[in-house]
Amino acid sequence: MTQPDGTRPDIVLIHCHDLGRWLSCYGMPSVPSPNLERFAGNATVFDNAHAAAPLCSPARGALFTGLSPHQNGVQGLAHDAWRYRENVLTAPEHLHELGYRSTLIGLQHEHVDPDVLGYDEVAGAGFLPRAHQVVDAAHGWLSAQPPREARAPLFAAIGVWEVHRPWPESDYTPADPAEVEVPAFLPDTPETRRDIAAFHGSIRQLDEAMGRLFEALDSTLDPTHTLIMFTTDHGTAFPRAKSTLYDAGTGVSLLVRPPTAWGEAPARVDNIASHVDILPTLLEVAGGPINPALEGRSLVPLLAAAEPPAADDRVIFTEKTYHDNYDPKRAVRTRDFALIRNFTPGPKLALSLDLEHSPTRQGMGDAHLEERDMTELYDRRVDPHELNNVFDQPEYQEVQIRLLEALDEWMTTTRDPLLEGPIQPPKHRSRATDALPPLATHATTSISGVSS
């Protein structure tokens, strides 16, 4: 995409943990997020954006490669030894080829070693960097950058730990449990309200840090030629959200503020979008060609639309393979429907450990342990929280066939290994795996300095 003055924008991608769409700008007025709401008021807000997976490393892997987890290789958590395939390129590597200089500030969860991800610089590193700590590091890095005319365009990925569990009062001030909103997919119990109140405390701290970060970005980078994107990896850490393929599990916040040179007014877009669209978007913004190997599509036409985009019948795909255990499932969704295929028997909800130990779990009973349906279909027009499975109901036969065919075609085209049977866990990483060459076997020197 050619800018009006021939310049290419700096790009800032901000990503947090486990937020879903729990922000006041997404219709949850009790959530303490005024700074993100203010940012959204000057941005394009995507109301129907989804992660490619409902857990951290696979979600982030898709976000940064434009490929689904089974294509890029990260089908489970990075600290469980899942890795990118050797020939998969990340966003900083793609942008490097277009002349961008890239940096990672704060959190990533694609690999145990951030230095292998293709960034020119890793600043403010740390596996669990808190939001204010990351903003401090970002401000220092931004302040040290040369003037725009004296450097290459920048790509900065800025990641924060919040709002991942736990949310202790020693770190976050909880809200009043009586004032929080309980979504329809959760039981409205004292335990749930206490849990959500603690969650609000973490969101408040995230929002305060984001306010500081937006100020730092606007004071050091020129908003005229800077694109800022805010998103999260996947849905919130509550039962029937994180680690599921329901809307609450893959639905994400996605706020994009284009360069003011584009002259675009703030807007809301309800067209369905996916995290695999992010890399194609960044490549178009950076002036690169369309890459047919990527699964997504550029969102630039939706950012630069002269009028609200027309509704379309696009389908997107999401997946889960491993979290705490093997739980393979795939899903296809449109604006109006979501179809989920479970590939192994199991409970309706296989809770990850952080959810199993949550206050919400303590008050929800055991109905989620009942046997799951192997195929699920939800009519989002009347059931936006996806609670009523209508698969096999006669009036949905055409929808069933269409979505099952779409899912099968996608899995076949992308060579999903699940079609060949159970997917094995990756080889355990150890000192002997991915190691440096062995130490030379010539004579060594003892601590006392005497050769042995």
Helices and strands as residue ranges (DSSP letters): E 10-16, G 24-26, H 34-40, E 44-46, E 49-50, H 56-65, H 69-72, G 78-80, H 91-96, E 101-106, G 114-116, E 121-123, H 131-143, G 148-150, E 154-159, G 177-179, H 190-220, G 223-225, E 226-232, H 247-250, E 251-252, E 254-257, G 260-262, E 267-269, E 273-274, G 275-277, H 278-285, H 300-303, E 316-322, E 326-333, E 337-342, H 353-356, H 359-362, G 367-369, E 375-379, G 394-396, H 397-413, G 417-420
